[in-house]
Amino acid sequence: MNLDIRPLLQPSYWLSINPPTVWEGAGRFLIVVFIGMIIASVVIRRKKLPHAVDRHEANLYRRICEMLSTMGFIGVILFFFSFEQIRLLGARFLYLIWIAGLVTWIVTIVKYNKAVIPGLRSKEKDRRAKEKYLPKRRK
């Protein structure tokens, strides 16, 4: 089995408007990945979201579910266009755009998790500490 990656390094391979053959080898892997993303979104929404520690973690899980379901659905549509050999709508460069969108979305979620959530949690902790000394409403 000889794997030649030289065509992958040429721009003409990626910028061609002719759709790739997707039902052989890597195409089957792609459809499994796309459908797996949709299934993972449903599983996270059903299993992880109800058990979130606080609303910030729940919001993080919602963002992950939104990313997985959206990108999985778009991937299935791209796969369908490639499978049906529809020119332009099934072209390889759309898969590159899909990958760029996925990477951008993942970076946004990671930034939210690492930078925004700790700040929101500390603000909420400070607010609770202040409210502890404020009078409560009577019932």
LOKELUM-790907 format. One record per residue: residue number from 0; x, y, z of N, C-alpha, C in turn; residue in one letter. Coordinates in Angstrom, 2 decimals. Example, Ala and Ser with C-alpha at 12.3 -4.5 7.8 and 13.67 -1.06 7.14 Angstrom:
REM LOKELUM-790907
[node 0, [13.19, -5.69, 7.80], [12.30, -4.50, 7.80], [13.20, -3.30, 7.80], 'a']
[node 1, [12.85, -2.25, 7.08], [13.67, -1.06, 7.14], [12.90, 0.03, 7.87], 's']
END
This chain:
REM LOKELUM-790907
[node 0, [0.84, -1.17, 0.00], [0.00, 0.00, 0.00], [0.88, 1.23, 0.00], 'm']
[node 1, [0.82, 1.99, -1.05], [1.64, 3.16, -1.23], [0.81, 4.41, -0.99], 'n']
[node 2, [1.15, 5.17, 0.03], [0.41, 6.39, 0.34], [1.21, 7.58, -0.17], 'l']
[node 3, [0.65, 8.25, -1.14], [1.31, 9.41, -1.75], [0.57, 10.67, -1.33], 'd']
[node 4, [1.23, 11.53, -0.54], [0.58, 12.75, -0.07], [0.93, 13.97, -0.92], 'i']
[node 5, [1.70, 13.79, -1.96], [2.07, 14.93, -2.81], [0.89, 15.68, -3.38], 'r']
[node 6, [-0.19, 15.01, -3.81], [-1.33, 15.80, -4.32], [-1.96, 16.69, -3.25], 'p']
[node 7, [-1.90, 16.28, -2.00], [-2.48, 17.08, -0.93], [-1.75, 18.40, -0.73], 'l']
[node 8, [-0.52, 18.49, -1.18], [0.29, 19.69, -0.99], [0.18, 20.67, -2.15], 'l']
[node 9, [-0.58, 20.31, -3.17], [-0.72, 21.18, -4.34], [-2.03, 21.96, -4.26], 'q']
[node 10, [-1.98, 23.28, -4.46], [-3.22, 24.09, -4.41], [-4.26, 23.67, -5.45], 'p']
[node 11, [-3.82, 23.18, -6.58], [-4.78, 22.80, -7.62], [-5.67, 21.63, -7.16], 's']
[node 12, [-5.16, 20.80, -6.28], [-5.94, 19.70, -5.72], [-7.09, 20.23, -4.87], 'y']
[node 13, [-6.80, 21.21, -4.04], [-7.81, 21.74, -3.12], [-8.74, 22.75, -3.77], 'w']
[node 14, [-8.28, 23.47, -4.78], [-9.08, 24.53, -5.39], [-9.89, 24.08, -6.59], 'l']
[node 15, [-9.86, 22.81, -6.89], [-10.67, 22.28, -7.98], [-12.15, 22.30, -7.58], 's']
[node 16, [-13.03, 22.64, -8.53], [-14.45, 22.66, -8.20], [-15.10, 21.30, -8.41], 'i']
[node 17, [-14.35, 20.34, -8.91], [-14.89, 18.99, -9.06], [-14.91, 18.30, -7.71], 'n']
[node 18, [-16.03, 17.72, -7.32], [-16.11, 17.08, -6.01], [-15.28, 15.80, -5.95], 'p']
[node 19, [-14.75, 15.48, -4.77], [-13.98, 14.25, -4.63], [-14.89, 13.03, -4.57], 'p']
[node 20, [-14.32, 11.87, -4.81], [-15.05, 10.63, -4.62], [-15.04, 10.33, -3.13], 't']
[node 21, [-16.20, 10.28, -2.52], [-16.22, 10.21, -1.07], [-16.64, 8.86, -0.50], 'v']
[node 22, [-17.07, 7.93, -1.31], [-17.53, 6.68, -0.73], [-16.41, 5.65, -0.65], 'w']
[node 23, [-15.19, 6.05, -0.88], [-14.05, 5.14, -0.77], [-13.14, 5.62, 0.34], 'e']
[node 24, [-12.69, 4.73, 1.16], [-11.67, 5.01, 2.18], [-11.96, 6.17, 3.10], 'g']
[node 25, [-11.34, 7.30, 2.82], [-11.44, 8.47, 3.70], [-12.86, 9.03, 3.72], 'a']
[node 26, [-13.62, 8.84, 2.67], [-15.00, 9.33, 2.63], [-15.87, 8.65, 3.66], 'g']
[node 27, [-15.69, 7.35, 3.82], [-16.44, 6.62, 4.85], [-16.05, 7.11, 6.23], 'r']
[node 28, [-14.78, 7.40, 6.41], [-14.31, 7.94, 7.69], [-14.95, 9.30, 7.95], 'f']
[node 29, [-15.06, 10.13, 6.91], [-15.65, 11.46, 7.07], [-17.11, 11.38, 7.51], 'l']
[node 30, [-17.89, 10.52, 6.89], [-19.31, 10.45, 7.27], [-19.45, 9.92, 8.68], 'i']
[node 31, [-18.57, 9.02, 9.10], [-18.59, 8.53, 10.48], [-18.26, 9.66, 11.44], 'v']
[node 32, [-17.29, 10.50, 11.09], [-16.93, 11.64, 11.94], [-18.09, 12.63, 12.04], 'v']
[node 33, [-18.72, 12.95, 10.92], [-19.81, 13.92, 10.91], [-21.01, 13.41, 11.73], 'f']
[node 34, [-21.40, 12.17, 11.51], [-22.52, 11.61, 12.27], [-22.12, 11.44, 13.73], 'i']
[node 35, [-20.86, 11.09, 13.98], [-20.37, 10.99, 15.36], [-20.44, 12.31, 16.09], 'g']
[node 36, [-20.20, 13.41, 15.39], [-20.30, 14.73, 16.01], [-21.74, 15.03, 16.43], 'm']
[node 37, [-22.68, 14.67, 15.58], [-24.09, 14.90, 15.91], [-24.50, 14.03, 17.10], 'i']
[node 38, [-24.09, 12.78, 17.11], [-24.41, 11.88, 18.22], [-23.75, 12.35, 19.51], 'i']
[node 39, [-22.50, 12.80, 19.42], [-21.81, 13.31, 20.61], [-22.52, 14.53, 21.17], 'a']
[node 40, [-23.05, 15.37, 20.30], [-23.80, 16.54, 20.75], [-25.03, 16.11, 21.55], 's']
[node 41, [-25.76, 15.12, 21.06], [-26.95, 14.64, 21.76], [-26.56, 14.01, 23.10], 'v']
[node 42, [-25.49, 13.23, 23.12], [-25.06, 12.57, 24.35], [-24.64, 13.59, 25.40], 'v']
[node 43, [-23.88, 14.59, 25.00], [-23.45, 15.63, 25.95], [-24.65, 16.39, 26.48], 'i']
[node 44, [-25.59, 16.70, 25.59], [-26.78, 17.44, 26.02], [-27.61, 16.62, 27.01], 'r']
[node 45, [-27.67, 15.31, 26.83], [-28.49, 14.46, 27.71], [-27.77, 14.04, 28.98], 'r']
[node 46, [-26.47, 13.81, 28.91], [-25.74, 13.26, 30.06], [-25.00, 14.31, 30.87], 'k']
[node 47, [-24.30, 15.21, 30.22], [-23.45, 16.17, 30.93], [-24.19, 17.42, 31.37], 'k']
[node 48, [-25.04, 17.95, 30.51], [-25.70, 19.22, 30.79], [-26.53, 19.21, 32.06], 'l']
[node 49, [-27.33, 18.17, 32.34], [-28.10, 18.19, 33.59], [-27.24, 18.09, 34.85], 'p']
[node 50, [-26.03, 17.60, 34.74], [-25.16, 17.41, 35.89], [-24.08, 18.48, 36.00], 'h']
[node 51, [-24.27, 19.59, 35.34], [-23.28, 20.68, 35.39], [-23.23, 21.26, 36.80], 'a']
[node 52, [-22.03, 21.65, 37.21], [-21.82, 22.17, 38.56], [-22.50, 23.51, 38.74], 'v']
[node 53, [-22.36, 24.41, 37.78], [-22.97, 25.73, 37.87], [-23.43, 26.16, 36.48], 'd']
[node 54, [-24.00, 27.35, 36.40], [-24.53, 27.80, 35.12], [-23.43, 28.09, 34.10], 'r']
[node 55, [-22.23, 28.39, 34.56], [-21.13, 28.67, 33.64], [-20.68, 27.37, 32.95], 'h']
[node 56, [-20.62, 26.30, 33.72], [-20.26, 25.01, 33.12], [-21.37, 24.54, 32.18], 'e']
[node 57, [-22.62, 24.78, 32.56], [-23.74, 24.43, 31.69], [-23.68, 25.22, 30.38], 'a']
[node 58, [-23.31, 26.49, 30.47], [-23.17, 27.31, 29.27], [-22.03, 26.79, 28.39], 'n']
[node 59, [-20.95, 26.33, 29.01], [-19.85, 25.74, 28.25], [-20.31, 24.49, 27.52], 'l']
[node 60, [-21.07, 23.62, 28.19], [-21.59, 22.41, 27.54], [-22.55, 22.77, 26.41], 'y']
[node 61, [-23.36, 23.80, 26.60], [-24.26, 24.23, 25.53], [-23.48, 24.70, 24.30], 'r']
[node 62, [-22.40, 25.43, 24.54], [-21.58, 25.89, 23.41], [-20.94, 24.72, 22.67], 'r']
[node 63, [-20.47, 23.74, 23.42], [-19.87, 22.55, 22.80], [-20.92, 21.79, 21.99], 'i']
[node 64, [-22.11, 21.61, 22.56], [-23.18, 20.92, 21.84], [-23.57, 21.66, 20.57], 'c']
[node 65, [-23.65, 22.97, 20.67], [-24.00, 23.78, 19.50], [-22.95, 23.62, 18.40], 'e']
[node 66, [-21.68, 23.64, 18.79], [-20.62, 23.48, 17.81], [-20.68, 22.10, 17.15], 'm']
[node 67, [-20.82, 21.05, 17.97], [-20.82, 19.70, 17.43], [-22.01, 19.46, 16.50], 'l']
[node 68, [-23.18, 19.89, 16.92], [-24.36, 19.64, 16.08], [-24.32, 20.46, 14.80], 's']
[node 69, [-23.92, 21.72, 14.88], [-23.87, 22.57, 13.69], [-22.82, 22.07, 12.70], 't']
[node 70, [-21.61, 21.83, 13.19], [-20.55, 21.41, 12.28], [-20.79, 19.99, 11.76], 'm']
[node 71, [-21.40, 19.13, 12.56], [-21.75, 17.80, 12.08], [-22.79, 17.86, 10.98], 'g']
[node 72, [-23.80, 18.71, 11.17], [-24.85, 18.86, 10.16], [-24.29, 19.45, 8.87], 'f']
[node 73, [-23.46, 20.48, 8.99], [-22.84, 21.07, 7.80], [-21.94, 20.04, 7.11], 'i']
[node 74, [-21.22, 19.25, 7.89], [-20.38, 18.20, 7.32], [-21.18, 17.16, 6.56], 'g']
[node 75, [-22.34, 16.76, 7.10], [-23.19, 15.79, 6.40], [-23.69, 16.39, 5.10], 'v']
[node 76, [-24.04, 17.67, 5.10], [-24.48, 18.33, 3.87], [-23.35, 18.37, 2.84], 'i']
[node 77, [-22.14, 18.72, 3.28], [-20.98, 18.70, 2.37], [-20.75, 17.31, 1.81], 'l']
[node 78, [-20.84, 16.31, 2.68], [-20.66, 14.93, 2.23], [-21.72, 14.56, 1.20], 'f']
[node 79, [-22.97, 14.96, 1.45], [-24.04, 14.66, 0.49], [-23.75, 15.29, -0.87], 'f']
[node 80, [-23.33, 16.56, -0.88], [-23.03, 17.22, -2.15], [-21.87, 16.53, -2.86], 'f']
[node 81, [-20.87, 16.10, -2.11], [-19.75, 15.40, -2.73], [-20.18, 14.03, -3.23], 's']
[node 82, [-21.00, 13.34, -2.45], [-21.48, 12.02, -2.84], [-22.30, 12.08, -4.12], 'f']
[node 83, [-23.11, 13.11, -4.24], [-23.94, 13.27, -5.44], [-23.17, 13.90, -6.61], 'e']
[node 84, [-21.89, 14.20, -6.40], [-21.02, 14.76, -7.44], [-21.55, 16.10, -7.96], 'q']
[node 85, [-22.01, 16.95, -7.06], [-22.49, 18.28, -7.42], [-21.30, 19.21, -7.45], 'i']
[node 86, [-21.05, 19.78, -8.61], [-19.89, 20.68, -8.76], [-20.07, 21.89, -7.87], 'r']
[node 87, [-19.00, 22.45, -7.45], [-18.88, 23.62, -6.60], [-19.40, 23.39, -5.18], 'l']
[node 88, [-20.61, 22.86, -5.01], [-21.13, 22.64, -3.66], [-20.48, 21.44, -2.97], 'l']
[node 89, [-19.85, 20.57, -3.74], [-19.17, 19.42, -3.16], [-17.66, 19.52, -3.32], 'g']
[node 90, [-17.15, 20.70, -3.60], [-15.72, 20.88, -3.86], [-14.88, 20.71, -2.60], 'a']
[node 91, [-13.61, 20.39, -2.81], [-12.70, 20.13, -1.68], [-12.43, 21.37, -0.85], 'r']
[node 92, [-12.40, 22.54, -1.46], [-12.06, 23.74, -0.70], [-13.12, 24.05, 0.35], 'f']
[node 93, [-14.34, 23.55, 0.16], [-15.37, 23.75, 1.18], [-15.04, 22.96, 2.45], 'l']
[node 94, [-14.35, 21.83, 2.28], [-13.91, 21.07, 3.46], [-12.82, 21.84, 4.21], 'y']
[node 95, [-11.98, 22.56, 3.47], [-10.98, 23.40, 4.14], [-11.65, 24.54, 4.91], 'l']
[node 96, [-12.68, 25.13, 4.32], [-13.42, 26.18, 5.01], [-14.10, 25.60, 6.25], 'i']
[node 97, [-14.64, 24.38, 6.13], [-15.27, 23.70, 7.26], [-14.26, 23.49, 8.38], 'w']
[node 98, [-13.07, 23.04, 8.04], [-12.02, 22.81, 9.05], [-11.62, 24.13, 9.70], 'i']
[node 99, [-11.49, 25.19, 8.90], [-11.14, 26.50, 9.47], [-12.22, 26.98, 10.43], 'a']
[node 100, [-13.48, 26.79, 10.07], [-14.57, 27.18, 10.95], [-14.58, 26.37, 12.23], 'g']
[node 101, [-14.32, 25.08, 12.12], [-14.27, 24.21, 13.30], [-13.14, 24.62, 14.24], 'l']
[node 102, [-11.97, 24.88, 13.69], [-10.82, 25.28, 14.51], [-11.09, 26.62, 15.19], 'v']
[node 103, [-11.68, 27.56, 14.45], [-12.01, 28.87, 15.03], [-13.00, 28.71, 16.17], 't']
[node 104, [-14.01, 27.88, 15.98], [-15.02, 27.67, 17.01], [-14.41, 27.00, 18.25], 'w']
[node 105, [-13.53, 26.03, 18.04], [-12.86, 25.36, 19.17], [-12.00, 26.36, 19.93], 'i']
[node 106, [-11.25, 27.21, 19.23], [-10.42, 28.21, 19.89], [-11.28, 29.16, 20.72], 'v']
[node 107, [-12.43, 29.56, 20.18], [-13.34, 30.44, 20.90], [-13.85, 29.77, 22.18], 't']
[node 108, [-14.20, 28.51, 22.10], [-14.69, 27.79, 23.27], [-13.59, 27.63, 24.31], 'i']
[node 109, [-12.37, 27.33, 23.87], [-11.26, 27.18, 24.82], [-10.95, 28.51, 25.50], 'v']
[node 110, [-10.97, 29.61, 24.73], [-10.76, 30.93, 25.33], [-11.84, 31.25, 26.36], 'k']
[node 111, [-13.07, 30.91, 26.03], [-14.17, 31.14, 26.97], [-13.95, 30.33, 28.25], 'y']
[node 112, [-13.51, 29.09, 28.09], [-13.29, 28.23, 29.26], [-12.11, 28.69, 30.10], 'n']
[node 113, [-11.04, 29.13, 29.47], [-9.82, 29.47, 30.21], [-9.79, 30.91, 30.70], 'k']
[node 114, [-10.43, 31.84, 29.99], [-10.32, 33.26, 30.35], [-11.60, 33.84, 30.94], 'a']
[node 115, [-12.73, 33.53, 30.35], [-13.97, 34.19, 30.75], [-14.61, 33.53, 31.97], 'v']
[node 116, [-14.71, 32.22, 31.98], [-15.39, 31.52, 33.07], [-14.75, 31.78, 34.43], 'i']
[node 117, [-13.42, 31.73, 34.60], [-12.87, 32.04, 35.93], [-13.21, 33.45, 36.41], 'p']
[node 118, [-13.23, 34.42, 35.51], [-13.61, 35.78, 35.89], [-15.07, 35.87, 36.31], 'g']
[node 119, [-15.94, 35.19, 35.58], [-17.36, 35.19, 35.93], [-17.59, 34.51, 37.28], 'l']
[node 120, [-16.87, 33.43, 37.52], [-17.02, 32.73, 38.80], [-16.53, 33.59, 39.97], 'r']
[node 121, [-15.44, 34.30, 39.78], [-14.94, 35.15, 40.87], [-15.90, 36.32, 41.12], 's']
[node 122, [-16.47, 36.90, 40.06], [-17.45, 37.97, 40.24], [-18.69, 37.47, 40.98], 'k']
[node 123, [-19.10, 36.27, 40.63], [-20.27, 35.69, 41.29], [-19.97, 35.39, 42.76], 'e']
[node 124, [-18.77, 34.94, 43.05], [-18.36, 34.68, 44.43], [-18.33, 35.98, 45.23], 'k']
[node 125, [-17.81, 37.05, 44.65], [-17.79, 38.35, 45.32], [-19.21, 38.87, 45.54], 'd']
[node 126, [-20.08, 38.69, 44.59], [-21.46, 39.14, 44.72], [-22.16, 38.39, 45.85], 'r']
[node 127, [-21.93, 37.08, 45.92], [-22.52, 36.30, 47.01], [-22.00, 36.73, 48.37], 'r']
[node 128, [-20.70, 37.07, 48.42], [-20.11, 37.52, 49.69], [-20.73, 38.84, 50.12], 'a']
[node 129, [-21.01, 39.74, 49.19], [-21.64, 41.01, 49.52], [-23.10, 40.82, 49.91], 'k']
[node 130, [-23.80, 39.95, 49.20], [-25.21, 39.73, 49.48], [-25.44, 39.06, 50.82], 'e']
[node 131, [-24.43, 38.41, 51.33], [-24.56, 37.73, 52.62], [-24.89, 38.74, 53.72], 'k']
[node 132, [-24.40, 39.95, 53.58], [-24.60, 40.97, 54.62], [-25.77, 41.89, 54.32], 'y']
[node 133, [-26.39, 41.77, 53.18], [-27.53, 42.62, 52.84], [-28.81, 42.00, 53.39], 'l']
[node 134, [-29.80, 42.83, 53.76], [-31.04, 42.27, 54.29], [-31.82, 41.54, 53.20], 'p']
[node 135, [-32.50, 40.49, 53.62], [-33.29, 39.67, 52.70], [-34.72, 40.19, 52.70], 'k']
[node 136, [-35.45, 39.88, 51.65], [-36.86, 40.27, 51.57], [-37.67, 39.37, 52.48], 'r']
[node 137, [-38.66, 39.95, 53.09], [-39.56, 39.16, 53.94], [-40.62, 38.53, 53.05], 'r']
[node 138, [-41.05, 37.38, 53.49], [-42.09, 36.66, 52.72], [-43.45, 36.96, 53.23], 'k']
END
